[in-house]
Structures are given as structure tokens and as C-alpha cells.
Amino acid sequence: MLADMTAPFGQYANDADSVESSRDYYSIYNRVDGMSSKKLRYQVPMNPSVYQNPDGTNSTFLFPGDPYKPVAQLSITDFNDNFSPSWAISLLPYHPEFYNTTN
């Protein structure tokens, strides 16, 4: 399941479809709660609620001329270009089979 949530090539983390309406329902690039939300799923990490580095510290980025940004504030392109496999853990609750494994 972690591979499915790994950007930019995972089954539910593939941004190849630039047209929002053609994305998989479970895509991390879809809106959190349908069209009414302005946030995309990858911008609302879960379990834990912040993206973490492999050592457990919170992931942030420093871009030239910008302050540190939490991962959830990155653009899709920056998110994909800087994706760390440890971030897939925070996306697992968006996987359609996740709750089948927690019972």
C-alpha cells in the first residue's frame, strides 16, 4: 500500500492526469471532500498529521527567498520533485484498502 501512495508514480499518487475530473477517486491530488474543498488530499496528511523524515522529525523545505514551508504547503510539482518515501505513511488513510487492514 505504501507504494500505491508514493508520488509521483503510485497508483493513487500519479499526477499524470492533469485534468482533475479524470483522476482516480482515491488520488492524493483530488480534493479532500469533493469539489467543495480547496485543499487537495496531499495537503492534509494523516497518521501522523504532518509529514515526517525517516528519523521522525517534521519535514520542511527552504526555497531560495522563501521561509521554511511545511510539506503540505508545497505545490504538486514541488511535492513530487522532493517526495520522500517516509511521507507515504501520512497518506495511507487515503488508500481505499487501508481500513481493511486496521480491523
Backbone as JSON Lines, residues from 0, in Angstrom:
{"i":0,"aa":"M","n":[0.81,-1.19,0.0],"ca":[0.0,0.0,0.0],"c":[0.86,1.26,0.0]}
{"i":1,"aa":"L","n":[2.02,1.21,0.64],"ca":[2.89,2.39,0.64],"c":[3.3,2.77,-0.77]}
{"i":2,"aa":"A","n":[3.6,1.78,-1.6],"ca":[3.98,2.07,-2.98],"c":[2.84,2.75,-3.74]}
{"i":3,"aa":"D","n":[1.6,2.37,-3.44],"ca":[0.45,2.99,-4.1],"c":[0.35,4.48,-3.78]}
{"i":4,"aa":"M","n":[0.88,4.88,-2.62],"ca":[0.77,6.27,-2.17],"c":[2.07,7.05,-2.39]}
{"i":5,"aa":"T","n":[3.01,6.47,-3.11],"ca":[4.31,7.1,-3.35],"c":[4.27,7.94,-4.62]}
{"i":6,"aa":"A","n":[4.48,9.23,-4.44],"ca":[4.47,10.17,-5.59],"c":[5.79,10.08,-6.35]}
{"i":7,"aa":"P","n":[5.79,10.32,-7.62],"ca":[4.66,10.65,-8.48],"c":[4.13,9.48,-9.28]}
{"i":8,"aa":"F","n":[4.5,8.25,-8.92],"ca":[4.15,7.12,-9.78],"c":[3.21,6.1,-9.16]}
{"i":9,"aa":"G","n":[2.87,6.24,-7.89],"ca":[2.0,5.27,-7.23],"c":[0.6,5.27,-7.8]}
{"i":10,"aa":"Q","n":[-0.12,4.18,-7.61],"ca":[-1.46,4.04,-8.17],"c":[-2.37,5.21,-7.78]}
{"i":11,"aa":"Y","n":[-2.28,5.67,-6.54],"ca":[-3.12,6.78,-6.07],"c":[-2.32,8.06,-5.89]}
{"i":12,"aa":"A","n":[-1.09,8.08,-6.37],"ca":[-0.23,9.27,-6.26],"c":[0.39,9.61,-7.61]}
{"i":13,"aa":"N","n":[-0.33,9.28,-8.66],"ca":[0.15,9.53,-10.02],"c":[-0.51,10.8,-10.52]}
{"i":14,"aa":"D","n":[0.28,11.81,-10.8],"ca":[-0.29,13.07,-11.27],"c":[-0.27,13.2,-12.79]}
{"i":15,"aa":"A","n":[-0.17,12.08,-13.49],"ca":[-0.11,12.12,-14.95],"c":[-1.36,12.75,-15.55]}
{"i":16,"aa":"D","n":[-2.5,12.57,-14.89],"ca":[-3.74,13.17,-15.38],"c":[-3.83,14.59,-14.87]}
{"i":17,"aa":"S","n":[-3.61,15.55,-15.76],"ca":[-3.67,16.94,-15.34],"c":[-5.1,17.45,-15.23]}
{"i":18,"aa":"V","n":[-6.04,16.72,-15.81],"ca":[-7.44,17.11,-15.74],"c":[-8.04,16.49,-14.48]}
{"i":19,"aa":"E","n":[-8.44,17.35,-13.56],"ca":[-8.91,16.88,-12.26],"c":[-10.03,15.87,-12.36]}
{"i":20,"aa":"S","n":[-10.96,16.06,-13.28],"ca":[-12.11,15.16,-13.4],"c":[-11.73,13.76,-13.86]}
{"i":21,"aa":"S","n":[-10.53,13.59,-14.43],"ca":[-10.13,12.27,-14.91],"c":[-9.25,11.52,-13.9]}
{"i":22,"aa":"R","n":[-8.96,12.13,-12.77],"ca":[-8.13,11.46,-11.76],"c":[-8.91,10.38,-11.04]}
{"i":23,"aa":"D","n":[-8.18,9.38,-10.56],"ca":[-8.79,8.33,-9.77],"c":[-9.45,8.94,-8.54]}
{"i":24,"aa":"Y","n":[-10.57,8.4,-8.13],"ca":[-11.3,8.92,-6.98],"c":[-10.41,9.0,-5.74]}
{"i":25,"aa":"Y","n":[-9.52,8.04,-5.55],"ca":[-8.68,7.97,-4.36],"c":[-7.35,8.7,-4.5]}
{"i":26,"aa":"S","n":[-7.16,9.42,-5.59],"ca":[-5.9,10.13,-5.83],"c":[-5.61,11.14,-4.72]}
{"i":27,"aa":"I","n":[-4.34,11.23,-4.35],"ca":[-3.94,12.23,-3.35],"c":[-3.99,13.64,-3.93]}
{"i":28,"aa":"Y","n":[-4.19,13.74,-5.23],"ca":[-4.29,15.05,-5.89],"c":[-5.74,15.49,-6.07]}
{"i":29,"aa":"N","n":[-6.68,14.74,-5.55],"ca":[-8.09,15.15,-5.57],"c":[-8.38,15.97,-4.33]}
{"i":30,"aa":"R","n":[-9.49,16.66,-4.35],"ca":[-9.89,17.48,-3.21],"c":[-10.27,16.59,-2.03]}
{"i":31,"aa":"V","n":[-10.05,17.09,-0.83],"ca":[-10.26,16.3,0.38],"c":[-11.68,15.76,0.48]}
{"i":32,"aa":"D","n":[-12.67,16.62,0.33],"ca":[-14.06,16.17,0.49],"c":[-14.89,16.58,-0.72]}
{"i":33,"aa":"G","n":[-14.39,16.24,-1.88],"ca":[-15.11,16.57,-3.1],"c":[-14.8,17.98,-3.58]}
{"i":34,"aa":"M","n":[-15.61,18.47,-4.42],"ca":[-15.35,19.74,-5.08],"c":[-15.49,20.95,-4.14]}
{"i":35,"aa":"S","n":[-16.11,20.78,-2.97],"ca":[-16.32,21.91,-2.08],"c":[-15.04,22.33,-1.35]}
{"i":36,"aa":"S","n":[-14.07,21.46,-1.26],"ca":[-12.83,21.78,-0.56],"c":[-11.82,22.41,-1.5]}
{"i":37,"aa":"K","n":[-11.03,23.32,-0.97],"ca":[-9.95,23.9,-1.77],"c":[-8.64,23.14,-1.57]}
{"i":38,"aa":"K","n":[-8.58,22.3,-0.55],"ca":[-7.35,21.56,-0.26],"c":[-7.36,20.21,-0.96]}
{"i":39,"aa":"L","n":[-6.2,19.84,-1.46],"ca":[-6.03,18.52,-2.05],"c":[-5.61,17.55,-0.95]}
{"i":40,"aa":"R","n":[-5.85,16.28,-1.16],"ca":[-5.57,15.3,-0.11],"c":[-4.12,15.34,0.36]}
{"i":41,"aa":"Y","n":[-3.16,15.51,-0.55],"ca":[-1.77,15.52,-0.11],"c":[-1.48,16.71,0.79]}
{"i":42,"aa":"Q","n":[-2.33,17.74,0.76],"ca":[-2.15,18.92,1.6],"c":[-2.73,18.73,3.0]}
{"i":43,"aa":"V","n":[-3.37,17.58,3.23],"ca":[-3.96,17.27,4.54],"c":[-3.47,15.88,4.95]}
{"i":44,"aa":"P","n":[-2.2,15.78,5.36],"ca":[-1.66,14.48,5.74],"c":[-2.35,13.94,7.0]}
{"i":45,"aa":"M","n":[-2.36,12.63,7.12],"ca":[-2.97,11.97,8.27],"c":[-1.99,10.92,8.78]}
{"i":46,"aa":"N","n":[-2.11,10.59,10.05],"ca":[-1.43,9.4,10.59],"c":[0.08,9.38,10.36]}
{"i":47,"aa":"P","n":[0.91,10.26,10.8],"ca":[0.64,11.45,11.61],"c":[0.16,12.61,10.75]}
{"i":48,"aa":"S","n":[-0.25,13.67,11.41],"ca":[-0.87,14.8,10.71],"c":[0.14,15.77,10.11]}
{"i":49,"aa":"V","n":[1.42,15.43,10.17],"ca":[2.47,16.19,9.49],"c":[3.38,15.19,8.8]}
{"i":50,"aa":"Y","n":[3.98,15.6,7.7],"ca":[4.94,14.73,7.03],"c":[6.21,14.68,7.85]}
{"i":51,"aa":"Q","n":[6.79,13.48,7.94],"ca":[7.99,13.31,8.74],"c":[9.13,12.73,7.92]}
{"i":52,"aa":"N","n":[10.34,13.06,8.35],"ca":[11.55,12.46,7.79],"c":[11.69,11.06,8.36]}
{"i":53,"aa":"P","n":[12.54,10.23,7.78],"ca":[12.73,8.87,8.31],"c":[13.13,8.84,9.79]}
{"i":54,"aa":"D","n":[13.77,9.91,10.29],"ca":[14.19,9.93,11.69],"c":[13.09,10.42,12.63]}
{"i":55,"aa":"G","n":[11.89,10.71,12.08],"ca":[10.76,11.13,12.9],"c":[10.61,12.63,13.07]}
{"i":56,"aa":"T","n":[11.56,13.41,12.58],"ca":[11.42,14.87,12.65],"c":[10.48,15.35,11.55]}
{"i":57,"aa":"N","n":[9.88,16.5,11.76],"ca":[8.95,17.05,10.76],"c":[9.71,17.53,9.54]}
{"i":58,"aa":"S","n":[9.17,17.24,8.36],"ca":[9.77,17.66,7.1],"c":[9.38,19.09,6.77]}
{"i":59,"aa":"T","n":[10.35,19.9,6.42],"ca":[10.11,21.26,5.93],"c":[11.08,21.52,4.79]}
{"i":60,"aa":"F","n":[10.8,22.56,4.03],"ca":[11.68,22.9,2.91],"c":[12.01,24.37,2.93]}
{"i":61,"aa":"L","n":[13.22,24.69,2.52],"ca":[13.65,26.07,2.39],"c":[13.95,26.3,0.91]}
{"i":62,"aa":"F","n":[13.17,27.16,0.3],"ca":[13.39,27.52,-1.09],"c":[14.04,28.89,-1.12]}
{"i":63,"aa":"P","n":[14.89,29.15,-2.09],"ca":[15.56,30.46,-2.17],"c":[14.54,31.61,-2.09]}
{"i":64,"aa":"G","n":[14.77,32.51,-1.15],"ca":[13.91,33.67,-0.99],"c":[12.63,33.42,-0.22]}
{"i":65,"aa":"D","n":[12.4,32.19,0.21],"ca":[11.19,31.86,0.96],"c":[11.54,31.36,2.35]}
{"i":66,"aa":"P","n":[10.62,31.51,3.3],"ca":[10.82,30.9,4.61],"c":[10.6,29.39,4.5]}
{"i":67,"aa":"Y","n":[10.89,28.69,5.57],"ca":[10.61,27.26,5.59],"c":[9.13,27.03,5.35]}
{"i":68,"aa":"K","n":[8.82,26.0,4.57],"ca":[7.43,25.64,4.29],"c":[7.18,24.22,4.76]}
{"i":69,"aa":"P","n":[6.04,23.98,5.41],"ca":[5.66,22.59,5.67],"c":[5.4,21.89,4.33]}
{"i":70,"aa":"V","n":[5.62,20.61,4.28],"ca":[5.42,19.85,3.04],"c":[4.0,20.04,2.5]}
{"i":71,"aa":"A","n":[3.01,20.11,3.36],"ca":[1.62,20.24,2.92],"c":[1.35,21.54,2.18]}
{"i":72,"aa":"Q","n":[2.28,22.5,2.25],"ca":[2.1,23.76,1.53],"c":[2.84,23.79,0.19]}
{"i":73,"aa":"L","n":[3.49,22.7,-0.17],"ca":[4.2,22.64,-1.45],"c":[3.23,22.51,-2.61]}
{"i":74,"aa":"S","n":[3.62,23.02,-3.76],"ca":[2.83,22.79,-4.98],"c":[2.93,21.31,-5.35]}
{"i":75,"aa":"I","n":[2.07,20.86,-6.22],"ca":[2.13,19.46,-6.65],"c":[3.5,19.15,-7.24]}
{"i":76,"aa":"T","n":[4.03,20.05,-8.07],"ca":[5.33,19.83,-8.69],"c":[6.43,19.73,-7.63]}
{"i":77,"aa":"D","n":[6.47,20.66,-6.68],"ca":[7.48,20.61,-5.62],"c":[7.31,19.39,-4.74]}
{"i":78,"aa":"F","n":[6.07,19.0,-4.46],"ca":[5.79,17.81,-3.66],"c":[6.36,16.58,-4.37]}
{"i":79,"aa":"N","n":[6.07,16.44,-5.66],"ca":[6.56,15.29,-6.42],"c":[8.08,15.29,-6.54]}
{"i":80,"aa":"D","n":[8.65,16.46,-6.82],"ca":[10.1,16.55,-7.03],"c":[10.9,16.27,-5.76]}
{"i":81,"aa":"N","n":[10.31,16.5,-4.6],"ca":[11.01,16.35,-3.33],"c":[10.47,15.21,-2.49]}
{"i":82,"aa":"F","n":[9.61,14.37,-3.07],"ca":[8.93,13.33,-2.31],"c":[9.92,12.41,-1.58]}
{"i":83,"aa":"S","n":[9.61,12.16,-0.33],"ca":[10.39,11.22,0.49],"c":[9.5,10.01,0.77]}
{"i":84,"aa":"P","n":[10.01,8.8,0.61],"ca":[9.19,7.61,0.86],"c":[8.54,7.61,2.26]}
{"i":85,"aa":"S","n":[9.16,8.28,3.22],"ca":[8.57,8.31,4.57],"c":[7.24,9.06,4.6]}
{"i":86,"aa":"W","n":[6.98,9.91,3.62],"ca":[5.73,10.66,3.58],"c":[4.53,9.78,3.24]}
{"i":87,"aa":"A","n":[4.76,8.67,2.57],"ca":[3.65,7.79,2.17],"c":[2.86,7.31,3.38]}
{"i":88,"aa":"I","n":[3.5,7.2,4.52],"ca":[2.82,6.77,5.75],"c":[1.69,7.72,6.09]}
{"i":89,"aa":"S","n":[1.91,9.03,5.92],"ca":[0.88,10.02,6.25],"c":[-0.27,10.01,5.25]}
{"i":90,"aa":"L","n":[-0.08,9.36,4.11],"ca":[-1.11,9.3,3.08],"c":[-1.91,7.99,3.11]}
{"i":91,"aa":"L","n":[-1.44,7.02,3.88],"ca":[-2.1,5.71,3.91],"c":[-3.6,5.75,4.2]}
{"i":92,"aa":"P","n":[-4.08,6.6,5.11],"ca":[-5.53,6.6,5.35],"c":[-6.38,6.96,4.13]}
{"i":93,"aa":"Y","n":[-5.77,7.53,3.1],"ca":[-6.5,7.82,1.85],"c":[-6.57,6.6,0.93]}
{"i":94,"aa":"H","n":[-5.82,5.55,1.23],"ca":[-5.83,4.34,0.41],"c":[-7.16,3.61,0.64]}
{"i":95,"aa":"P","n":[-7.82,3.15,-0.43],"ca":[-9.14,2.53,-0.26],"c":[-9.13,1.24,0.55]}
{"i":96,"aa":"E","n":[-7.99,0.59,0.69],"ca":[-7.93,-0.66,1.45],"c":[-7.34,-0.48,2.85]}
{"i":97,"aa":"F","n":[-7.0,0.73,3.22],"ca":[-6.33,0.98,4.5],"c":[-7.14,0.46,5.68]}
{"i":98,"aa":"Y","n":[-8.41,0.78,5.73],"ca":[-9.21,0.41,6.9],"c":[-9.51,-1.08,6.95]}
{"i":99,"aa":"N","n":[-9.31,-1.8,5.86],"ca":[-9.45,-3.27,5.88],"c":[-8.31,-3.89,6.68]}
{"i":100,"aa":"T","n":[-7.18,-3.2,6.78],"ca":[-6.02,-3.76,7.48],"c":[-5.98,-3.37,8.94]}
{"i":101,"aa":"T","n":[-6.85,-2.44,9.36],"ca":[-6.79,-1.97,10.75],"c":[-7.81,-2.66,11.64]}
{"i":102,"aa":"N","n":[-8.62,-3.52,11.1],"ca":[-9.64,-4.23,11.91],"c":[-9.09,-5.48,12.52]}
